[in-house]
Amino acid sequence: MSFKIQPLSLSDIAGGDTDFFPLMSGPEDYKYDSELVPKSLPVLPLRNTVLFPGVLIPITVGRAKSLKLITDANEENKLIAVVAQKDAAIEDPDFDGLFKIGVMAQILKVLKMPDDTTTVIIQGQNRIELKKELQKEPYFVAEVEPLLTDGVFENTDTFTALMDSIKDLALKIIHLNPNIPNEAGFAIKNIENAPFLVNFVSSNLNTSHLDKQNLLEITDLSQRAEKLLELLSREVKMLELKNQIQDKVKTDLDKQQRDYLLSQQLKTIQDELGGGPHDQDIKELKEKALLKKWPVNVKNQFEKELDKLGRMHPQAAEYSVQHNYLETLVDLPWNEFSNDKFDLKKAQRILDEDHYGLEKIKERIIEYLAVLKLKGDMKSPILCLVGPPGVGKTSLGKSIARALGREYIRMALGGLRDEAEIRGHRKTYIGAMPGRIIQSLKKAKKSNPVFVLDEIDKVAGNSFNGDPSSALLEVLDPEQNMAFYDNYLELEYDLSRVLFIATANSLTPIQPALRDRMEIIDISGYLPEEKVQIAKRHLVKKQFNEHGLKKEQLVLSNKVIEHLIDNYTLESGVRGLEKNIAKIIRNRAKYIVLEEEYNPMIQVEDLQTILGPPRFLRDNIVNHTVPGIVTGLAWTQVGGKILPVEASLSRGKGNYTMTGSLGDVMKESFTLAHKLLKSKADLLNIPIEAFEKWDAHVHVPDGSTPKDGPSAGITIFTALASLFTGRKVKSKLAMTGEITLSGRVTAVGGIKEKILAAQRAKIKDIILSKENEKDIADINQKYLKGIVFHYVTDAMEVIDIALLKSISPEAVRF
């Protein structure tokens, strides 16, 4: 079955001089019409060949009668009757020696070949039957009757399935038989006409001409297709059996002998060419090793493993494992370091350019540089920057690397749950590789980069894959990391010159042993004034560059930025502020591209059009309009937060309820506050009946957010005292502190973050425990500007400071 498809019509072939012919055709090239078939036709006998309707074949004409017939017919209407002779051995058969069922064919081309033979290209059209012999010499002429049943069939589901089966088996034969070109499969797939599909596959079927003649003589197309499917199935089985026999013969050759012969031949060829890839690999590794400054033990290990590689067969499975290991050894920057920049003033300038504020961390880096310059060599500190999102912890690492003149590496630890990510896999495992620490150093090509371990508080705990946080203990211990052991290397690597900077939102999830190894530096949020400066110096410029705007195309005044901060953000960092600035710039970019008029100077009034209505109304948070409403201060992983507490009374039996998705510790604070208030009822002029006949309900808004901790103790106590006394809490006042059953107010944490939250909410007075006064002393005075601090030791002092003297008209009358 071979096919050669060209996009030529029959008219082009018959009338032109082209030498290309389509060896397959479609129904458009012949019609099922009896009027197209003449009453008589010259008869061309074929030996060992059966022509089917629609199929185009070349035949070589050798008999004198046939040559005469072709010559005469080609000069007239080019139509002939083509039938197979019953016995192919007979040179000159008589009329009875011919099959009576054949095909009317058209002569497309007559070709004179170089060996003086004549080749004729003919194409079958309609099935015909020879009825009577009309002429014997010089060639047969017979009366013919058309058989036009090919075009008559019912296109049922069964018939469609039959056609699909024929296609599938034909394609399978093409796949199994290596002598059939792949183009044949393309031809089969593109035949849509059912009669032609049957005729085309029948014509090219590898079977006897008698089987093909039997197919041609079957009148019903469905029956002919079923017979064809039977022959195709037989052919598939024969091909499969033949291929199985050939495969078995091939595998009889001993594999080891075959491999040996091939390897010897390959070695001989490589020797002739001056060495093979195996030798080239070893040569390259040796050349790289000459440039390394590695320790003696590493050098000895490398040479030992290289000798082992030289003894391995390149086709062995272990060869690639060994080669990858040696490549890792030579690619690591053993004792290769960046030259630190000891210009402290320039380093300070770089840090100031990249980040506004953050004085504590900048001071620590300058101190490190100063000592490094004096001593010449020292272990790098292990720093941990702790603070809410968006304050610049991660980007600070890149800035530090630029200031020191070192390479920068960032490794995200969020969700890390496999110890092998840190220590690597043992190289005996398939797909083994070094840990990410060693991989990063290999990429950096220096052994003293600035290495940021981002989100160290998000590392997963102990699991069946090991405990990655415990694996970090060796990495982040200055006394141990000079001999860090990676399971893949099976060697110690010195990490003492690497400046590790870890970042975290909270210290709580970090295991104590790991926390103890790091130098903790708190990075709190920014004041509104600082955010304005950060926006002017960094955020606006960055967004201008990212959006392709020029400075004169958009102007953001300090007033607009302040309005953005106050009304559209409620965060410790500046990430939300940056997103809002980007949205404003995109809004103006639209006008620029559309060439519409706009005002480059953004006004405060424009913000509502661009960003929508303000999202945060701080005055409503801190205004205490009725008794029982108090503003507390809370610490969260994203910074400080205002925590309003509301209390109400209803007639009942002295029960109390607390809602707002609260934890156990906070509920205990409510119980303490309620008991303490009952014990102080006489001092506050609260009748005891109030606790027996009225139910108290305390609610902390934002009920979907879980809340816990003891720092809301005095806030809850004040809310209950305000409610039962009928005295409102002063406006612009907030508080935080834990209470005991005796009424003592104790210290709480997160003071700086809470003060920043108070600054954002325009709080004027803050009540704290006397024990927290030392924490205020450590805070920069600019964070304290505009706030009056009241330090207390007893809960009754809180009542004297927080509650107004007069009773509110909204007070409950007992």
WOUR-V161930 format. One record per backbone hydrogen bond with DSSP energy under -0.5 kcal/mol. CO is the residue of the C=O (numbers start at 1). NH is the residue of the N-H. E is the energy in kcal/mol with one decimal. If there is no record, write none. Layout:
[[CO & NH & E] [CO & NH & E]]
This chain:
[[4 & 6 & -0.5] [4 & 23 & -1.9] [6 & 8 & -2.4] [9 & 13 & -1.7] [10 & 14 & -3.0] [11 & 15 & -2.2] [12 & 16 & -1.9] [21 & 23 & -0.6] [23 & 56 & -0.5] [26 & 29 & -1.8] [27 & 30 & -1.2] [31 & 33 & -1.4] [33 & 36 & -1.1] [34 & 37 & -1.4] [36 & 38 & -0.6] [39 & 144 & -2.5] [41 & 142 & -2.3] [42 & 44 & -0.5] [42 & 81 & -3.4] [43 & 45 & -0.6] [44 & 83 & -1.6] [46 & 85 & -2.4] [52 & 55 & -1.7] [55 & 124 & -2.6] [57 & 122 & -2.5] [59 & 61 & -0.6] [59 & 120 & -3.0] [60 & 62 & -0.6] [61 & 118 & -0.9] [63 & 67 & -2.3] [64 & 68 & -2.4] [65 & 69 & -2.4] [66 & 70 & -2.5] [67 & 71 & -2.4] [68 & 72 & -2.5] [69 & 73 & -2.7] [70 & 74 & -2.3] [71 & 75 & -1.0] [72 & 76 & -0.9] [73 & 76 & -0.5] [73 & 78 & -2.3] [78 & 107 & -2.5] [80 & 82 & -0.5] [80 & 105 & -3.1] [81 & 44 & -3.6] [81 & 83 & -0.5] [82 & 103 & -2.5] [83 & 46 & -2.0] [84 & 99 & -2.6] [86 & 88 & -0.6] [87 & 90 & -1.1] [94 & 97 & -1.0] [95 & 98 & -1.3] [97 & 86 & -2.7] [100 & 102 & -0.6] [100 & 130 & -2.6] [102 & 128 & -2.1] [103 & 82 & -2.9] [104 & 125 & -3.0] [105 & 80 & -2.4] [106 & 108 & -0.6] [106 & 123 & -1.9] [109 & 121 & -2.9] [111 & 113 & -0.6] [111 & 119 & -2.8] [113 & 116 & -1.9] [117 & 113 & -2.9] [118 & 61 & -3.0] [119 & 111 & -3.3] [120 & 59 & -2.4] [120 & 122 & -0.7] [121 & 108 & -3.3] [121 & 109 & -1.3] [122 & 57 & -2.4] [123 & 106 & -2.3] [124 & 54 & -2.1] [126 & 104 & -3.1] [127 & 147 & -3.2] [128 & 102 & -2.3] [129 & 131 & -0.6] [129 & 145 & -2.1] [132 & 143 & -3.1] [135 & 141 & -2.0] [140 & 43 & -2.8] [141 & 134 & -3.0] [141 & 135 & -2.0] [142 & 41 & -2.1] [143 & 131 & -3.2] [143 & 132 & -1.1] [145 & 129 & -2.0] [146 & 148 & -0.6] [147 & 127 & -0.6] [149 & 152 & -1.6] [151 & 153 & -0.7] [153 & 155 & -0.6] [154 & 156 & -2.2] [156 & 160 & -2.5] [157 & 161 & -2.4] [158 & 162 & -1.9] [159 & 163 & -2.2] [160 & 164 & -2.3] [161 & 165 & -2.2] [162 & 166 & -2.0] [163 & 167 & -2.3] [164 & 168 & -2.6] [165 & 169 & -2.6] [166 & 170 & -2.3] [167 & 171 & -2.6] [168 & 172 & -2.1] [169 & 173 & -2.2] [170 & 174 & -2.0] [171 & 175 & -2.1] [172 & 176 & -2.4] [173 & 177 & -2.3] [176 & 178 & -0.8] [177 & 180 & -1.6] [179 & 181 & -0.5] [181 & 184 & -1.4] [182 & 185 & -0.9] [182 & 186 & -1.2] [183 & 187 & -2.1] [184 & 188 & -2.4] [185 & 189 & -2.3] [186 & 190 & -1.3] [188 & 191 & -1.5] [190 & 192 & -0.7] [193 & 197 & -2.3] [194 & 198 & -2.2] [195 & 199 & -2.4] [196 & 200 & -3.2] [197 & 201 & -2.4] [198 & 202 & -2.2] [199 & 203 & -2.4] [200 & 204 & -1.5] [201 & 205 & -0.5] [202 & 205 & -0.9] [205 & 207 & -1.9] [208 & 212 & -1.8] [209 & 213 & -2.2] [210 & 214 & -2.4] [211 & 215 & -1.9] [212 & 216 & -2.4] [213 & 217 & -2.0] [214 & 218 & -0.7] [215 & 218 & -1.0] [217 & 219 & -0.5] [220 & 224 & -2.3] [221 & 225 & -2.4] [222 & 226 & -2.2] [223 & 227 & -2.3] [224 & 228 & -2.3] [225 & 229 & -2.4] [226 & 230 & -1.7] [227 & 231 & -2.0] [228 & 232 & -2.6] [229 & 233 & -2.3] [230 & 234 & -1.9] [231 & 235 & -2.0] [232 & 236 & -2.4] [233 & 237 & -2.2] [234 & 238 & -1.9] [235 & 239 & -2.3] [236 & 240 & -2.6] [237 & 241 & -2.3] [238 & 242 & -2.3] [239 & 243 & -2.7] [240 & 244 & -2.2] [241 & 245 & -2.1] [242 & 246 & -2.2] [243 & 247 & -2.6] [244 & 248 & -2.2] [245 & 249 & -2.0] [246 & 250 & -2.1] [247 & 251 & -2.1] [248 & 252 & -0.7] [249 & 252 & -0.6] [250 & 253 & -1.1] [254 & 258 & -2.3] [255 & 259 & -3.0] [256 & 260 & -2.5] [257 & 261 & -2.5] [258 & 262 & -2.6] [259 & 263 & -2.9] [260 & 264 & -2.4] [261 & 265 & -2.3] [262 & 266 & -2.9] [263 & 267 & -2.6] [264 & 268 & -2.2] [265 & 269 & -2.4] [266 & 270 & -2.6] [267 & 271 & -2.4] [268 & 272 & -1.9] [269 & 273 & -1.8] [270 & 274 & -0.7] [270 & 275 & -3.0] [271 & 274 & -0.7] [276 & 280 & -2.2] [277 & 281 & -2.7] [278 & 282 & -1.8] [279 & 283 & -2.2] [280 & 284 & -2.4] [281 & 285 & -2.2] [282 & 286 & -2.1] [283 & 287 & -2.2] [284 & 288 & -2.2] [285 & 289 & -2.1] [286 & 290 & -1.4] [287 & 291 & -0.5] [288 & 291 & -1.1] [289 & 292 & -1.2] [295 & 299 & -2.3] [296 & 300 & -2.7] [297 & 301 & -2.0] [298 & 302 & -2.5] [299 & 303 & -2.5] [300 & 304 & -2.2] [301 & 305 & -2.5] [302 & 306 & -2.4] [303 & 307 & -2.1] [304 & 308 & -1.7] [305 & 309 & -1.9] [306 & 310 & -2.1] [307 & 311 & -1.2] [308 & 312 & -0.6] [309 & 312 & -1.1] [313 & 316 & -2.2] [316 & 319 & -1.0] [316 & 320 & -0.6] [317 & 321 & -0.7] [318 & 322 & -2.6] [319 & 323 & -2.7] [320 & 324 & -2.5] [321 & 325 & -1.9] [322 & 326 & -2.2] [323 & 327 & -2.3] [324 & 328 & -2.1] [325 & 329 & -2.0] [326 & 330 & -2.2] [327 & 331 & -1.7] [328 & 332 & -1.2] [332 & 334 & -1.9] [333 & 336 & -1.8] [334 & 293 & -0.6] [335 & 337 & -0.5] [336 & 447 & -3.4] [338 & 340 & -0.7] [340 & 342 & -0.7] [342 & 344 & -1.4] [343 & 347 & -2.4] [344 & 348 & -2.5] [345 & 349 & -2.1] [346 & 350 & -2.4] [347 & 351 & -2.3] [348 & 352 & -2.2] [349 & 353 & -2.2] [350 & 354 & -1.9] [351 & 355 & -1.8] [358 & 362 & -1.8] [359 & 363 & -2.7] [360 & 364 & -1.8] [361 & 365 & -1.9] [362 & 366 & -2.2] [363 & 367 & -2.2] [364 & 368 & -2.0] [365 & 369 & -2.3] [366 & 370 & -2.3] [367 & 371 & -2.4] [368 & 372 & -2.3] [369 & 373 & -2.2] [370 & 374 & -1.9] [371 & 375 & -3.0] [372 & 376 & -2.3] [381 & 383 & -0.7] [381 & 500 & -0.6] [382 & 519 & -3.4] [383 & 502 & -3.3] [384 & 386 & -0.7] [384 & 521 & -2.9] [385 & 504 & -2.2] [386 & 523 & -3.7] [388 & 391 & -0.9] [389 & 573 & -0.6] [390 & 574 & -2.2] [392 & 396 & -1.2] [393 & 397 & -0.8] [394 & 397 & -1.0] [394 & 398 & -0.8] [395 & 399 & -1.8] [396 & 400 & -2.5] [397 & 401 & -2.1] [398 & 402 & -1.9] [399 & 403 & -2.2] [400 & 404 & -2.2] [401 & 405 & -1.3] [401 & 406 & -2.3] [404 & 341 & -1.7] [407 & 450 & -3.0] [409 & 452 & -3.2] [410 & 412 & -0.5] [411 & 454 & -1.7] [413 & 416 & -2.3] [416 & 460 & -2.3] [417 & 419 & -0.5] [418 & 421 & -1.5] [419 & 422 & -1.6] [419 & 423 & -2.3] [420 & 424 & -2.0] [421 & 436 & -3.6] [423 & 487 & -2.3] [423 & 488 & -0.7] [426 & 429 & -2.1] [429 & 432 & -1.6] [433 & 425 & -2.2] [435 & 439 & -2.5] [436 & 440 & -2.1] [437 & 441 & -1.8] [438 & 442 & -2.3] [439 & 443 & -1.9] [440 & 444 & -2.4] [441 & 445 & -1.9] [441 & 446 & -0.6] [449 & 451 & -0.7] [449 & 499 & -2.1] [450 & 409 & -2.6] [450 & 452 & -0.7] [451 & 453 & -0.6] [451 & 501 & -2.6] [452 & 411 & -3.0] [452 & 454 & -1.0] [453 & 456 & -0.6] [453 & 503 & -2.0] [454 & 413 & -2.4] [455 & 458 & -1.7] [456 & 459 & -1.0] [458 & 415 & -1.8] [460 & 469 & -0.6] [463 & 466 & -1.9] [465 & 419 & -1.8] [466 & 463 & -1.2] [466 & 468 & -0.6] [467 & 470 & -0.6] [467 & 471 & -1.6] [468 & 472 & -1.3] [470 & 473 & -1.2] [470 & 474 & -0.5] [471 & 474 & -0.5] [471 & 475 & -0.8] [472 & 476 & -2.6] [474 & 477 & -0.8] [476 & 478 & -0.7] [477 & 480 & -1.9] [477 & 481 & -2.9] [480 & 483 & -2.2] [481 & 484 & -0.9] [481 & 495 & -3.2] [484 & 486 & -0.6] [484 & 493 & -2.8] [486 & 490 & -2.6] [486 & 491 & -0.6] [487 & 427 & -0.5] [491 & 486 & -1.2] [493 & 484 & -2.3] [493 & 495 & -0.7] [495 & 498 & -1.5] [496 & 380 & -2.7] [498 & 500 & -1.1] [499 & 451 & -2.3] [500 & 383 & -2.2] [501 & 453 & -2.0] [502 & 385 & -3.3] [503 & 456 & -2.6] [503 & 457 & -0.5] [504 & 387 & -2.2] [507 & 510 & -1.0] [511 & 514 & -0.7] [511 & 515 & -2.3] [512 & 516 & -2.3] [513 & 517 & -0.7] [514 & 517 & -0.7] [515 & 518 & -1.2] [518 & 520 & -0.8] [519 & 384 & -2.4] [521 & 386 & -2.4] [522 & 524 & -0.6] [527 & 531 & -2.5] [528 & 532 & -2.0] [529 & 533 & -1.7] [530 & 534 & -2.6] [531 & 535 & -2.6] [532 & 536 & -2.4] [533 & 537 & -2.8] [534 & 538 & -2.6] [534 & 539 & -1.7] [535 & 540 & -2.7] [538 & 542 & -2.6] [539 & 543 & -2.5] [540 & 544 & -2.3] [541 & 545 & -2.2] [542 & 546 & -2.2] [543 & 547 & -1.8] [544 & 548 & -0.9] [544 & 549 & -1.7] [550 & 553 & -1.5] [551 & 554 & -0.9] [555 & 557 & -0.6] [555 & 602 & -2.2] [557 & 561 & -2.2] [558 & 562 & -2.7] [559 & 563 & -2.0] [560 & 564 & -2.3] [561 & 565 & -2.5] [562 & 566 & -2.6] [563 & 567 & -2.4] [564 & 568 & -2.2] [565 & 569 & -0.7] [567 & 615 & -1.9] [567 & 616 & -1.7] [572 & 526 & -2.3] [574 & 578 & -2.3] [575 & 579 & -1.8] [576 & 580 & -2.0] [577 & 581 & -2.3] [578 & 582 & -2.4] [579 & 583 & -1.9] [580 & 584 & -2.0] [581 & 585 & -2.3] [582 & 586 & -2.4] [583 & 587 & -1.9] [584 & 588 & -1.9] [585 & 589 & -2.3] [586 & 590 & -1.5] [587 & 591 & -1.0] [588 & 592 & -2.0] [589 & 593 & -2.4] [590 & 594 & -2.2] [591 & 595 & -0.6] [591 & 596 & -2.3] [592 & 595 & -0.7] [598 & 600 & -0.7] [600 & 555 & -2.8] [600 & 602 & -0.9] [603 & 606 & -0.8] [603 & 607 & -0.7] [604 & 607 & -0.9] [604 & 608 & -0.6] [605 & 609 & -0.7] [606 & 610 & -2.2] [607 & 611 & -3.5] [607 & 612 & -0.6] [608 & 612 & -1.1] [616 & 618 & -0.7] [617 & 620 & -0.6] [617 & 621 & -0.7] [618 & 621 & -0.7] [618 & 622 & -1.6] [619 & 623 & -1.1] [622 & 624 & -0.6] [622 & 732 & -1.1] [623 & 625 & -1.1] [626 & 629 & -1.1] [628 & 630 & -0.5] [628 & 647 & -1.1] [630 & 632 & -0.6] [630 & 645 & -3.2] [631 & 735 & -1.2] [632 & 643 & -2.9] [634 & 641 & -2.5] [636 & 639 & -1.8] [638 & 572 & -0.7] [639 & 636 & -1.9] [641 & 634 & -3.0] [643 & 632 & -2.6] [644 & 701 & -0.5] [645 & 630 & -2.6] [646 & 699 & -3.3] [648 & 697 & -2.5] [650 & 695 & -4.1] [655 & 696 & -2.2] [657 & 698 & -2.8] [659 & 700 & -1.7] [661 & 707 & -2.3] [663 & 667 & -1.9] [664 & 668 & -2.2] [665 & 669 & -1.7] [666 & 670 & -1.6] [667 & 671 & -2.0] [668 & 672 & -2.5] [669 & 673 & -2.6] [670 & 674 & -2.5] [671 & 675 & -2.4] [672 & 676 & -2.8] [673 & 677 & -2.3] [674 & 678 & -1.9] [675 & 679 & -1.8] [676 & 680 & -1.3] [678 & 681 & -1.1] [680 & 684 & -1.4] [681 & 686 & -2.7] [682 & 685 & -1.0] [685 & 687 & -0.6] [687 & 690 & -1.5] [688 & 691 & -1.0] [688 & 692 & -0.6] [689 & 692 & -0.6] [689 & 693 & -2.4] [690 & 694 & -0.7] [693 & 652 & -2.5] [695 & 650 & -1.9] [696 & 657 & -2.6] [697 & 648 & -2.3] [698 & 659 & -2.2] [699 & 646 & -2.7] [699 & 701 & -0.6] [702 & 705 & -1.8] [704 & 706 & -0.6] [707 & 663 & -2.5] [710 & 713 & -1.7] [711 & 737 & -2.6] [712 & 716 & -2.5] [713 & 717 & -2.1] [714 & 718 & -2.4] [715 & 719 & -2.1] [716 & 720 & -2.3] [717 & 721 & -2.5] [718 & 722 & -2.8] [719 & 723 & -1.9] [720 & 724 & -2.7] [721 & 725 & -2.2] [722 & 726 & -1.5] [722 & 727 & -0.6] [726 & 808 & -3.3] [728 & 804 & -2.9] [730 & 733 & -0.7] [732 & 764 & -2.3] [732 & 765 & -2.2] [734 & 767 & -2.1] [735 & 633 & -1.3] [737 & 714 & -2.0] [738 & 746 & -2.9] [740 & 743 & -1.6] [743 & 795 & -2.7] [744 & 740 & -1.7] [744 & 746 & -0.5] [746 & 738 & -1.6] [750 & 754 & -2.1] [751 & 755 & -2.4] [752 & 756 & -2.2] [753 & 757 & -1.9] [754 & 758 & -2.1] [755 & 759 & -2.4] [756 & 760 & -2.2] [757 & 761 & -1.5] [758 & 763 & -2.8] [759 & 762 & -1.4] [764 & 788 & -2.9] [765 & 734 & -2.4] [766 & 768 & -0.5] [766 & 790 & -2.8] [767 & 736 & -1.9] [768 & 792 & -2.5] [769 & 772 & -1.7] [770 & 773 & -1.4] [772 & 775 & -0.7] [772 & 776 & -1.3] [773 & 777 & -1.4] [774 & 778 & -0.7] [775 & 778 & -0.6] [776 & 779 & -1.3] [780 & 783 & -1.8] [780 & 784 & -0.5] [781 & 784 & -0.9] [781 & 785 & -0.5] [784 & 787 & -1.8] [787 & 789 & -0.5] [788 & 766 & -2.5] [789 & 791 & -0.5] [790 & 768 & -2.9] [790 & 792 & -0.5] [792 & 770 & -2.5] [793 & 745 & -2.4] [794 & 797 & -0.8] [794 & 798 & -1.0] [795 & 799 & -1.5] [796 & 800 & -2.0] [797 & 801 & -1.8] [798 & 802 & -3.1] [799 & 803 & -1.9] [802 & 730 & -2.7] [808 & 811 & -1.8] [812 & 814 & -0.6]]
